[in-house]
Amino acid sequence: MLDKKDAQWWVLEAEKHPDTAIDLIRMLADRLSFLDKQNEALRGEMIALKRKTRGESENANVEALQQRIRELEVALQQGHIARQLLVYAADRIEIKAPLDDAIKNDLGRQSPDNVSLLICDALARLLVITAESQAFNISLNDLPTPDNAPALLGNPNNIATILDQAVLETYHFMTVLTQNGYVYSLLMGAIPRIASKGDKLLRHIIPGDQVVAAVPSYNAELFAIARSGRWTRFPEKAIVATGSQVFDLAKGDTIASLVALNSETDLTFLTMEGKLFIRSSVDFKPRRSPGSAGVTLFKGHTILGATASKHFTILTAYGHLLNISQADLPFRARTETGLLLPGLTVGDSIVAFVGEQGR
């Protein structure tokens, strides 16, 4: 918005440079015209909102409250709000069950290699983001519960990631990652409104380049590592509005993980071969912007992902769930040889993992 100080600046500049005063006046006129158009657009949105019938808004609020009451009644009957494990793929829900039961009994069948994990409360409100960058607000109870076989999803489907909205409330930004290694930085405050309409989060996404992950972030620094072990670290604020490529990916390579860093910490790396490596984030010198990669880490290994979480849950191909605490890992995890994942049986491998936020 143009204020008195802006006007004074234009006057002073015109007095200092009378030979270019005409150009300055033209620039000022363009600026005023732009602001006037913005003002009219905002006025139009306000009028449209005021025209919205109060009855529709009240009915939606009542329905949401009634649903919340039903969920709380179920929790009271159970005596607690249990932590839930959600194992999902793009088009289906593999497992939706209490976390403790799933760890104790395992999944009871082999796990496909295209699934993701989420740990949340039984009453969790979720943010679902599709590969096309559409966002939806959904309750955990709205998702189908598999019986003896995976439960297929209706709408939305082609899911890229599911996030717990309670966790998102502690962040102010979100970084979205695409299949071709492009990142986009979004303000968290705008996302619930977009999700309430089922709209797209990204307007400048490259056609055919699908969303694969979304990471709550601090607008501080981001660490990214590819399957090949190539890595980079850069400020989130260096991401341009139309998206920035993390670095050039070789054919067949993809970004395995994107980690938000607000301060220096230990990072745990997981490989497809079932190895764990712990490295301090101090070891990874930040660049000024995305676009370049450092030397390859852990040569001879394929990177499954990385996490800054101190506690994380791992799903194996045999359907076993392993709870790992970084503090309990022996020193070997910090050596060049790394550590074979504790509890991983011969012939088994890591399929997916999830770090518990805030732990």
C-alpha positions as CSV (number, residue, x, y, z in Angstrom):
1,M,0.0,0.0,0.0
2,L,1.2,3.5,-0.8
3,D,1.5,5.8,2.2
4,K,2.7,9.3,3.0
5,K,6.4,8.3,3.3
6,D,6.3,6.7,-0.2
7,A,4.9,10.0,-1.6
8,Q,7.6,12.0,0.1
9,W,10.3,9.8,-1.5
10,W,8.9,10.4,-5.0
11,V,8.9,14.2,-4.4
12,L,12.5,14.2,-3.1
13,E,13.7,12.0,-6.0
14,A,12.0,14.4,-8.5
15,E,13.7,17.4,-6.9
16,K,17.1,15.7,-6.9
17,H,16.8,14.5,-10.6
18,P,14.6,17.0,-12.4
19,D,15.8,15.6,-15.8
20,T,14.2,12.3,-15.0
21,A,11.1,13.6,-13.2
22,I,8.8,12.7,-16.0
23,D,9.9,9.1,-15.9
24,L,9.4,9.0,-12.1
25,I,5.9,10.4,-12.5
26,R,5.1,7.7,-15.0
27,M,6.4,5.0,-12.6
28,L,4.3,6.5,-9.8
29,A,1.2,6.5,-12.0
30,D,1.8,2.8,-12.9
31,R,2.2,2.0,-9.2
32,L,-1.0,3.8,-8.3
33,S,-2.9,2.0,-11.1
34,F,-1.6,-1.4,-9.9
35,L,-2.6,-0.7,-6.3
36,D,-6.0,0.5,-7.5
37,K,-6.6,-2.7,-9.3
38,Q,-5.6,-4.7,-6.3
39,N,-8.0,-2.7,-4.1
40,E,-10.9,-3.3,-6.5
41,A,-10.1,-7.1,-6.5
42,L,-10.2,-7.2,-2.7
43,R,-13.4,-5.2,-2.6
44,G,-14.9,-7.7,-5.0
45,E,-13.9,-10.6,-2.8
46,M,-15.3,-8.9,0.3
47,I,-18.7,-8.3,-1.5
48,A,-18.8,-11.9,-2.6
49,L,-18.2,-13.1,1.0
50,K,-20.9,-10.8,2.4
51,R,-23.4,-12.2,-0.2
52,K,-22.7,-15.7,1.0
53,T,-25.8,-16.8,3.0
54,R,-25.4,-17.0,6.7
55,G,-27.5,-20.2,6.8
56,E,-25.0,-22.1,4.6
57,S,-22.1,-21.1,6.8
58,E,-23.9,-21.9,10.0
59,N,-25.0,-25.3,8.7
60,A,-21.4,-26.2,7.8
61,N,-20.2,-25.2,11.2
62,V,-22.9,-27.2,13.0
63,E,-22.1,-30.3,10.9
64,A,-18.4,-29.9,11.7
65,L,-19.1,-29.6,15.5
66,Q,-21.5,-32.6,15.4
67,Q,-18.8,-34.7,13.8
68,R,-16.2,-33.6,16.4
69,I,-18.6,-34.4,19.2
70,R,-19.1,-37.9,17.8
71,E,-15.4,-38.4,17.6
72,L,-14.8,-37.3,21.2
73,E,-17.6,-39.6,22.4
74,V,-15.8,-42.5,20.8
75,A,-12.5,-41.5,22.5
76,L,-14.3,-41.2,25.9
77,Q,-15.8,-44.7,25.5
78,Q,-12.3,-46.1,24.7
79,G,-10.9,-44.3,27.8
80,H,-8.1,-42.6,25.8
81,I,-7.1,-41.1,22.5
82,A,-4.8,-43.8,21.1
83,R,-1.9,-43.2,18.7
84,Q,-2.7,-44.5,15.3
85,L,-0.6,-45.9,12.5
86,L,-1.6,-45.2,8.9
87,V,0.1,-47.1,6.1
88,Y,-1.1,-45.7,2.7
89,A,-0.3,-45.7,-1.0
90,A,-1.4,-43.3,-3.8
91,D,-4.7,-45.2,-4.3
92,R,-5.4,-47.2,-1.1
93,I,-5.1,-47.5,2.7
94,E,-3.0,-50.6,3.6
95,I,-3.3,-50.3,7.4
96,K,-5.2,-48.1,9.8
97,A,-4.8,-49.4,13.4
98,P,-3.6,-48.5,16.9
99,L,0.2,-48.0,16.8
100,D,0.9,-50.2,19.8
101,D,-1.1,-53.1,18.4
102,A,0.6,-52.8,15.0
103,I,4.0,-52.8,16.5
104,K,3.2,-55.8,18.8
105,N,1.5,-57.9,16.1
106,D,3.2,-56.6,12.9
107,L,1.2,-56.1,9.8
108,G,0.5,-59.8,9.3
109,R,1.5,-59.7,5.6
110,Q,4.4,-58.5,3.4
111,S,4.6,-54.8,2.7
112,P,4.6,-53.3,-0.9
113,D,7.5,-50.9,-1.6
114,N,5.3,-48.0,-2.6
115,V,3.7,-47.1,0.7
116,S,4.2,-44.2,3.2
117,L,3.6,-44.0,7.0
118,L,1.9,-41.5,9.2
119,I,1.6,-41.6,13.0
120,C,-1.2,-39.4,14.5
121,D,-3.9,-39.3,17.1
122,A,-7.2,-41.2,16.6
123,L,-9.0,-37.9,16.3
124,A,-6.5,-36.3,14.0
125,R,-7.5,-33.8,11.3
126,L,-5.4,-34.5,8.2
127,L,-4.1,-32.6,5.3
128,V,-4.1,-34.7,2.1
129,I,-2.1,-33.6,-0.9
130,T,-2.4,-35.3,-4.2
131,A,0.2,-35.7,-7.0
132,E,-1.5,-32.8,-8.8
133,S,-1.0,-30.6,-5.7
134,Q,-4.7,-30.5,-4.7
135,A,-5.1,-30.2,-1.0
136,F,-8.0,-31.5,1.2
137,N,-9.0,-31.3,4.8
138,I,-9.9,-34.8,6.0
139,S,-10.5,-36.5,9.3
140,L,-8.7,-39.8,10.0
141,N,-12.1,-41.4,10.6
142,D,-13.1,-40.4,7.0
143,L,-10.5,-42.7,5.6
144,P,-11.6,-46.3,5.0
145,T,-10.4,-49.0,7.4
146,P,-8.9,-52.1,5.7
147,D,-10.1,-55.5,6.7
148,N,-8.2,-58.5,5.3
149,A,-7.1,-56.5,2.2
150,P,-6.2,-52.9,1.4
151,A,-9.1,-50.4,1.2
152,L,-9.2,-48.6,-2.1
153,L,-9.6,-44.8,-2.0
154,G,-12.3,-42.9,-3.9
155,N,-11.9,-39.2,-3.9
156,P,-9.3,-37.9,-3.3
157,N,-6.9,-40.4,-4.8
158,N,-3.5,-40.3,-6.4
159,I,-2.2,-39.2,-3.0
160,A,1.3,-37.9,-2.7
161,T,1.4,-37.3,1.1
162,I,-0.8,-37.1,4.2
163,L,0.2,-34.8,7.1
164,D,-1.2,-34.3,10.6
165,Q,-2.7,-30.8,10.9
166,A,-1.9,-30.6,14.6
167,V,1.8,-30.8,13.7
168,L,1.5,-28.2,11.0
169,E,0.2,-25.6,13.4
170,T,3.7,-25.2,14.9
171,Y,5.2,-24.2,11.6
172,H,4.8,-21.1,9.4
173,F,5.9,-22.5,6.1
174,M,5.7,-25.6,4.0
175,T,8.1,-26.8,1.3
176,V,6.6,-29.0,-1.5
177,L,8.8,-31.4,-3.5
178,T,8.1,-32.7,-7.0
179,Q,9.3,-35.9,-8.8
180,N,11.8,-34.0,-10.9
181,G,13.4,-32.4,-7.9
182,Y,11.8,-29.0,-7.8
183,V,10.9,-27.3,-4.5
184,Y,8.2,-24.7,-3.8
185,S,7.9,-22.6,-0.6
186,L,4.4,-21.9,0.7
187,L,3.0,-19.9,3.6
188,M,1.3,-22.3,6.0
189,G,-1.4,-19.9,6.9
190,A,-2.9,-20.0,3.4
191,I,-3.0,-23.8,3.1
192,P,-6.2,-24.6,5.3
193,R,-8.3,-22.2,3.2
194,I,-7.0,-23.8,-0.1
195,A,-7.6,-27.3,1.3
196,S,-11.2,-26.4,2.4
197,K,-12.0,-25.9,-1.3
198,G,-9.9,-28.8,-2.6
199,D,-7.9,-26.3,-4.7
200,K,-4.3,-26.7,-5.9
201,L,-1.4,-25.5,-3.7
202,L,0.8,-24.9,-6.7
203,R,0.0,-22.7,-9.7
204,H,3.4,-22.7,-11.4
205,I,4.1,-26.4,-11.3
206,I,5.7,-27.8,-14.5
207,P,3.1,-29.9,-16.4
208,G,3.6,-33.6,-15.7
209,D,5.9,-33.0,-12.8
210,Q,4.0,-34.5,-9.9
211,V,4.2,-33.7,-6.2
212,V,5.9,-36.4,-4.1
213,A,6.3,-34.8,-0.7
214,A,5.5,-31.8,1.5
215,V,7.6,-30.9,4.5
216,P,6.7,-28.4,7.3
217,S,9.5,-25.9,7.4
218,Y,10.9,-22.9,9.2
219,N,11.9,-20.6,6.4
220,A,15.5,-21.4,7.6
221,E,17.5,-24.1,5.7
222,L,16.7,-27.3,3.8
223,F,18.8,-30.4,3.4
224,A,18.1,-32.7,0.5
225,I,19.6,-36.0,-0.5
226,A,19.0,-38.1,-3.6
227,R,18.8,-41.9,-4.0
228,S,22.4,-41.8,-5.4
229,G,23.7,-40.1,-2.3
230,R,24.2,-36.7,-3.8
231,W,23.2,-33.9,-1.4
232,T,22.7,-30.2,-0.9
233,R,21.8,-27.7,1.7
234,F,20.4,-24.2,1.1
235,P,18.2,-21.4,2.5
236,E,14.5,-21.9,2.0
237,K,14.2,-18.2,1.2
238,A,16.4,-18.7,-1.8
239,I,13.5,-20.7,-3.5
240,V,12.0,-18.5,-6.2
241,A,8.2,-18.0,-6.5
242,T,8.0,-20.3,-9.6
243,G,10.0,-23.1,-8.0
244,S,13.7,-24.0,-7.9
245,Q,15.4,-27.3,-8.8
246,V,17.3,-28.8,-5.9
247,F,20.0,-29.8,-8.3
248,D,20.3,-31.6,-11.7
249,L,19.3,-35.2,-11.3
250,A,20.9,-38.0,-13.3
251,K,18.5,-40.2,-15.3
252,G,16.7,-42.5,-13.0
253,D,17.7,-40.6,-9.8
254,T,15.2,-38.9,-7.5
255,I,15.3,-36.9,-4.3
256,A,15.0,-39.4,-1.5
257,S,14.4,-36.9,1.4
258,L,13.9,-33.3,2.1
259,V,14.7,-32.2,5.7
260,A,13.9,-28.8,7.3
261,L,16.6,-27.5,9.5
262,N,16.0,-24.8,12.1
263,S,19.3,-25.4,13.9
264,E,22.2,-27.8,13.7
265,T,21.3,-31.4,14.7
266,D,22.1,-35.0,14.0
267,L,20.7,-36.5,10.8
268,T,19.9,-40.2,10.5
269,F,20.3,-41.7,7.0
270,L,18.6,-45.0,6.0
271,T,19.7,-47.1,3.0
272,M,17.8,-49.7,0.9
273,E,20.3,-52.2,2.1
274,G,19.2,-51.8,5.7
275,K,22.0,-49.7,7.0
276,L,21.9,-46.7,9.3
277,F,24.3,-43.8,9.3
278,I,24.3,-40.8,11.7
279,R,26.0,-37.6,10.7
280,S,25.9,-34.1,12.2
281,S,24.3,-31.4,10.0
282,V,27.4,-29.3,10.7
283,D,29.3,-31.6,8.3
284,F,27.2,-30.3,5.4
285,K,28.2,-26.8,4.4
286,P,25.2,-24.8,3.1
287,R,25.1,-23.2,-0.3
288,R,23.7,-19.8,-1.1
289,S,20.9,-21.3,-3.2
290,P,19.6,-24.6,-4.6
291,G,21.1,-25.9,-7.9
292,S,24.4,-27.5,-7.0
293,A,25.2,-30.8,-5.2
294,G,28.0,-32.0,-2.9
295,V,30.0,-35.2,-3.1
296,T,28.2,-38.5,-3.0
297,L,27.6,-39.9,0.5
298,F,27.8,-43.6,1.4
299,K,29.1,-44.9,-1.9
300,G,27.8,-48.4,-2.7
301,H,24.5,-47.7,-0.9
302,T,21.1,-46.5,-2.2
303,I,19.6,-43.9,0.0
304,L,16.0,-44.6,1.2
305,G,15.8,-41.3,3.1
306,A,17.0,-39.1,6.0
307,T,15.4,-37.6,9.1
308,A,16.2,-35.2,11.8
309,S,13.8,-36.9,14.2
310,K,15.3,-38.5,17.3
311,H,12.6,-41.2,17.3
312,F,11.3,-42.9,14.1
313,T,9.3,-45.9,13.1
314,I,10.4,-48.2,10.3
315,L,8.3,-50.6,8.2
316,T,10.1,-53.6,6.6
317,A,9.2,-55.7,3.5
318,Y,8.2,-58.6,5.8
319,G,5.6,-56.4,7.5
320,H,7.6,-55.8,10.7
321,L,7.4,-52.4,12.5
322,L,10.6,-51.3,14.3
323,N,10.7,-48.4,16.8
324,I,14.1,-46.7,16.7
325,S,15.5,-44.1,19.1
326,Q,18.6,-42.4,17.9
327,A,20.0,-42.2,21.4
328,D,20.0,-46.0,21.7
329,L,22.0,-46.6,18.5
330,P,25.6,-47.7,19.1
331,F,28.6,-45.6,18.0
332,R,29.0,-47.8,14.9
333,A,26.2,-45.8,13.3
334,R,28.6,-42.8,13.2
335,T,31.4,-44.6,11.5
336,E,32.1,-45.1,7.8
337,T,30.7,-48.6,7.8
338,G,27.4,-47.6,9.4
339,L,25.1,-49.9,11.4
340,L,22.9,-52.7,10.2
341,L,19.3,-51.8,11.4
342,P,18.7,-53.5,14.8
343,G,15.8,-56.0,14.5
344,L,16.1,-56.4,10.7
345,T,16.1,-60.1,9.9
346,V,18.1,-61.8,7.1
347,G,16.6,-61.2,3.7
348,D,14.3,-58.4,5.0
349,S,14.7,-54.7,3.9
350,I,13.4,-51.3,4.7
351,V,10.3,-50.2,2.9
352,A,9.3,-46.9,4.5
353,F,9.9,-44.9,7.7
354,V,8.4,-41.9,9.5
355,G,10.0,-39.6,12.1
356,E,7.8,-38.5,15.0
357,Q,7.4,-34.7,15.0
358,G,8.5,-33.1,18.2
359,R,10.4,-36.1,19.4
